[in-house]
Amino acid sequence: MKAICATDLSAASEATVESETCLECLGRIGVEEIHLVTVIPSNVHAGMPGLDFEERREQALSRYRRVIEDAGFDVEAHVVRGTPHRRINGVAEAVGASLTVVGSRGKSPLKNRIIGSTARNLARTTVVPLLVNRIEREADEPAVVREHLFQRMLYATDFSENAERAFEAFSYLRHATQEATLVHVETPKDPSLPDDADPEARLTDLAAQLEDWGIETRTEVRRGDPADEILAAEDKYEPTAILVGSRGHSRLRRLLLGSVSEDVVARADGNVMLVPPDRGA
C-alpha cells in the first residue's frame, strides 16, 4: 500500500509525521511507501521579502524523510504549487495511493470546532480514504491525541452502499485493530433500511465477521441525531479512531459530504477515517 502524508510544515503535520506510533500503525495495515506532499500556495513566490520558505521546507522535508525511512518505509517527497486539497488529491491519484493522512487540530474552543481548511476541503473532496489525525489542541508543541490509530475502532453505519464500502477497510485495518464498536443510529429521515429490517441483527452479522478475525466487538443501536449520537458514542467508548463512509445524494457527491460525515470529521475529539464514495458510482 501507498500512503500520502500531507504536510504544511505546521506543528500539527509535524506531530503526525514524527509520531513513531503513527508510523508503526501505518506499517501494520500494510503501508510500505509514503509520499510526503507539501503544497506551495499560488500566492507565495521565491524571493518574497522576509520569507525563507524554501530553506525551511527543504530542511523540514529532509528531517521528515529521515524519520520515515528510519521507520522502514520507502519515501518520496513532492513539492507542488496550487490549491492544497486539489494538488494533494492529484498526487494521490497519480501515485495510486490507498490512504491520505493529514494532521489537524481545531482552531476554536467552541463545541462545534472548526478543523483546518485543508483538512476540511480534503474531507469534502478526497478520492481515497482519508485519515484526519487529530493532535493536541492549543499546544505549542502538540502531540498526537490518539497515538494507536486503529487499536479501538468505532464504526458508524447507516447500512448504505458507502457505509459497506467503509466496512471493507477492516480487511486491512484488522491487522492493527483489537477492539471495534459498531453503531447504527435510527432516524426516521434515513431511507437506508426497509421497514422490516432489523438493525441489531445486521450489526450482529457485521460483528461476526470481525470476531472471526479475532477482534473483540460490541454493537449498539442508538436513536436520535446521527452525528450527535456518533459523537456521544465516541465519548462513551473512547475509540482511537472513528470509521465512517461519506454518502453523496447527487452528482455533487464528490464535492460535498453528507452533513453527518462532515459533522463527525469537524467535531470529533480523536482521529476520523473517512471513506469516500466509489468514484465510478
C-alpha distance (Angstrom), angle and dihedral (degrees) to the residues before:
residue distance angle dihedral
M1 . . .
K2 3.77 . .
A3 3.81 123.2 .
I4 3.78 131.8 -164.3
C5 3.79 115.2 -139.5
A6 3.78 107.3 -164.5
T7 3.79 113.4 -155.0
D8 3.78 131.6 179.6
L9 3.84 91.2 -178.9
S10 3.81 89.6 -107.8
A11 3.79 125.0 137.4
A12 3.81 88.9 -103.9
S13 3.78 95.4 56.1
E14 3.80 92.5 40.6
A15 3.81 90.7 54.3
T16 3.79 88.9 54.4
V17 3.80 96.5 46.2
E18 3.80 95.1 45.5
S19 3.82 96.7 45.2
E20 3.81 106.0 112.5
T21 3.80 90.6 -162.9
C22 3.80 91.7 51.9
L23 3.79 90.6 52.4
E24 3.80 91.1 45.4
C25 3.80 90.4 54.5
L26 3.80 91.8 50.0
G27 3.79 88.6 52.4
R28 3.80 91.4 50.8
I29 3.79 93.2 57.0
G30 3.80 92.2 51.5
V31 3.80 105.5 -91.8
E32 3.80 109.6 150.2
E33 3.79 102.5 161.0
I34 3.80 127.4 46.7
H35 3.78 123.8 -165.4
L36 3.79 114.5 -157.6
V37 3.79 110.0 -149.8
T38 3.78 124.5 -170.2
V39 3.78 121.3 174.3
I40 3.78 124.1 -150.9
P41 3.80 108.6 -147.4
S42 3.79 112.9 -118.6
N43 3.81 91.8 -117.8
V44 3.83 93.8 57.5
H45 3.80 115.9 87.8
A46 3.79 134.2 -179.6
G47 3.76 113.8 -99.0
M48 3.80 96.2 28.3
P49 3.82 108.8 153.5
G50 3.80 114.7 -89.7
L51 3.80 94.9 3.9
D52 3.79 125.1 118.4
F53 3.79 97.0 173.2
E54 3.77 94.9 136.3
E55 3.81 95.5 54.6
R56 3.81 93.1 42.9
R57 3.77 91.3 48.1
E58 3.79 94.1 51.2
Q59 3.80 92.1 47.6
A60 3.80 93.2 47.9
L61 3.81 95.1 45.8
S62 3.80 90.5 48.2
R63 3.81 90.1 52.4
Y64 3.81 92.7 46.0
R65 3.80 91.0 48.8
R66 3.81 91.9 54.1
V67 3.80 92.3 49.4
I68 3.81 93.0 50.0
E69 3.81 94.6 43.2
D70 3.80 90.2 49.6
A71 3.82 87.1 55.5
G72 3.80 89.2 58.7
F73 3.80 103.3 -100.6
D74 3.77 131.7 127.8
V75 3.81 108.3 -120.0
E76 3.77 136.2 -156.8
A77 3.80 125.1 178.4
H78 3.79 123.8 -148.1
V79 3.81 121.9 -167.3
V80 3.79 109.8 -171.7
R81 3.78 136.8 165.7
G82 3.78 127.6 -130.5
T83 3.79 139.9 51.7
P84 3.82 107.4 -9.0
H85 3.80 102.3 -134.2
R86 3.80 93.5 42.4
R87 3.79 93.8 50.1
I88 3.83 93.0 44.2
N89 3.81 89.8 52.5
G90 3.80 89.3 46.7
V91 3.80 93.1 54.3
A92 3.81 90.7 45.4
E93 3.79 90.2 56.0
A94 3.80 94.1 42.3
V95 3.82 95.3 53.7
G96 3.82 95.9 37.0
A97 3.81 95.0 -116.8
S98 3.80 120.2 -173.3
L99 3.82 95.9 -159.9
T100 3.79 140.2 22.3
V101 3.80 118.8 -152.6
V102 3.79 121.7 -162.2
G103 3.80 127.5 174.8
S104 3.78 116.6 -135.7
R105 3.75 141.7 171.1
G106 3.78 128.3 -175.1
K107 3.78 118.1 -102.0
S108 3.77 95.5 -155.9
P109 3.83 132.0 60.4
L110 3.80 90.0 -147.6
K111 3.78 120.3 115.7
N112 3.80 91.2 -110.8
R113 3.78 94.7 54.9
I114 3.78 121.1 -162.3
I115 3.77 117.4 -131.2
G116 3.78 121.9 -148.4
S117 3.78 114.9 -71.2
T118 3.80 94.3 -117.6
A119 3.82 92.4 51.2
R120 3.80 91.0 47.3
N121 3.81 93.1 48.2
L122 3.80 90.8 47.2
A123 3.79 89.5 51.2
R124 3.80 89.3 54.5
T125 3.79 97.3 45.5
T126 3.81 109.4 22.4
V127 3.79 116.0 141.1
V128 3.83 94.6 -162.0
P129 3.82 133.0 36.2
L130 3.80 109.2 -64.9
L131 3.80 126.4 -148.3
V132 3.80 113.4 -159.3
N133 3.80 101.0 -158.9
R134 3.79 105.8 -154.8
I135 3.78 117.1 -148.5
E136 3.79 132.7 -169.9
R137 3.76 113.4 -64.8
E138 3.78 125.1 -127.6
A139 3.81 94.8 7.9
D140 3.79 124.5 131.3
E141 3.80 90.7 -145.2
P142 3.79 103.0 27.4
A143 3.77 126.6 -163.2
V144 3.79 128.4 -154.7
V145 3.79 109.8 -83.1
R146 3.81 95.3 -143.2
E147 3.77 110.3 24.3
H148 3.82 99.6 -177.5
L149 3.76 94.6 64.1
F150 3.79 102.1 -167.2
Q151 3.81 104.2 18.3
R152 3.82 96.0 106.6
M153 3.79 113.7 23.7
L154 3.79 128.3 -166.8
Y155 3.80 108.2 -158.9
A156 3.79 115.3 -166.2
T157 3.80 117.2 -163.4
D158 3.78 138.4 179.0
F159 3.83 88.3 -177.6
S160 3.79 91.2 -113.5
E161 3.79 122.0 143.9
N162 3.78 91.8 -99.2
A163 3.80 93.0 47.6
E164 3.80 86.4 56.4
R165 3.80 88.4 49.8
A166 3.82 89.0 53.8
F167 3.81 90.8 50.3
E168 3.81 88.9 56.7
A169 3.81 87.4 67.7
F170 3.81 86.8 77.1
S171 3.82 86.7 74.3
Y172 3.82 86.2 80.9
L173 3.80 102.6 15.8
R174 3.82 89.0 62.9
H175 3.80 89.7 77.7
A176 3.82 88.0 67.4
T177 3.82 100.7 28.4
Q178 3.81 123.6 96.3
E179 3.79 100.7 164.8
A180 3.79 135.0 25.6
T181 3.79 134.2 -173.1
L182 3.81 115.7 -160.0
V183 3.79 114.4 -156.9
H184 3.79 133.2 -175.3
V185 3.79 121.8 -176.9
E186 3.78 115.5 -151.0
T187 3.78 114.8 -141.6
P188 3.80 130.7 162.0
K189 3.81 88.9 -132.7
D190 3.81 93.7 62.7
P191 3.83 113.3 92.0
S192 3.81 94.4 -176.7
L193 3.82 95.7 101.8
P194 3.80 126.9 57.0
D195 3.80 115.6 -125.4
D196 3.81 94.0 -103.1
A197 3.84 95.8 47.5
D198 3.79 119.5 118.6
P199 3.82 109.4 -143.7
E200 3.81 92.6 -168.7
A201 3.80 90.6 56.0
R202 3.79 91.6 48.0
L203 3.80 91.5 50.3
T204 3.80 89.3 49.0
D205 3.81 90.2 54.5
L206 3.81 90.6 51.5
A207 3.80 91.1 46.6
A208 3.79 90.6 53.9
Q209 3.80 90.1 58.7
L210 3.79 91.4 53.8
E211 3.80 93.6 43.9
D212 3.80 88.5 55.1
W213 3.81 85.1 62.3
G214 3.79 91.8 51.6
I215 3.80 95.6 -103.0
E216 3.80 115.2 143.3
T217 3.79 103.9 -127.5
R218 3.79 138.3 -170.4
T219 3.80 129.7 -179.5
E220 3.77 133.2 -150.9
V221 3.78 135.0 -178.9
R222 3.80 112.1 -154.3
R223 3.79 131.6 -175.9
G224 3.76 128.7 -141.6
D225 3.77 137.9 46.4
P226 3.82 106.6 -2.2
A227 3.81 98.5 -137.5
D228 3.80 93.3 43.6
E229 3.80 92.2 48.7
I230 3.81 94.0 46.9
L231 3.80 89.7 51.9
A232 3.82 90.3 46.0
A233 3.82 87.8 53.5
E234 3.81 88.8 50.9
D235 3.79 89.2 54.0
K236 3.83 91.4 47.7
Y237 3.81 100.2 45.5
E238 3.84 101.1 27.3
P239 3.80 97.2 -142.9
T240 3.78 120.8 -169.9
A241 3.81 89.1 -130.2
I242 3.78 140.7 6.7
L243 3.81 116.2 -134.5
V244 3.80 115.2 -155.0
G245 3.78 138.1 156.3
S246 3.77 123.6 -134.2
R247 3.76 117.2 -133.3
G248 3.77 126.0 -156.6
H249 3.78 120.2 -151.6
S250 3.81 97.3 -162.6
R251 3.76 143.2 11.4
L252 3.78 87.0 -68.3
R253 3.81 90.1 69.6
R254 3.81 91.0 113.1
L255 3.78 90.8 56.9
L256 3.79 102.7 39.7
L257 3.78 133.2 43.0
G258 3.73 122.2 -146.3
S259 3.79 108.9 -95.6
V260 3.82 92.0 -110.1
S261 3.79 94.0 58.2
E262 3.78 92.7 44.4
D263 3.79 92.0 49.8
V264 3.79 91.9 50.1
V265 3.81 93.5 48.8
A266 3.80 92.1 47.6
R267 3.79 100.2 41.7
A268 3.80 106.9 32.9
D269 3.78 117.6 114.8
G270 3.79 94.4 -143.9
N271 3.79 140.3 29.7
V272 3.80 121.7 -40.9
M273 3.79 126.1 -160.6
L274 3.78 111.5 -159.6
V275 3.81 121.8 -165.6
P276 3.82 113.1 -159.4
P277 3.81 126.2 -146.0
D278 3.77 119.5 -84.4
R279 3.79 103.8 -87.7
G280 3.76 90.0 -137.3
A281 3.78 92.6 56.1
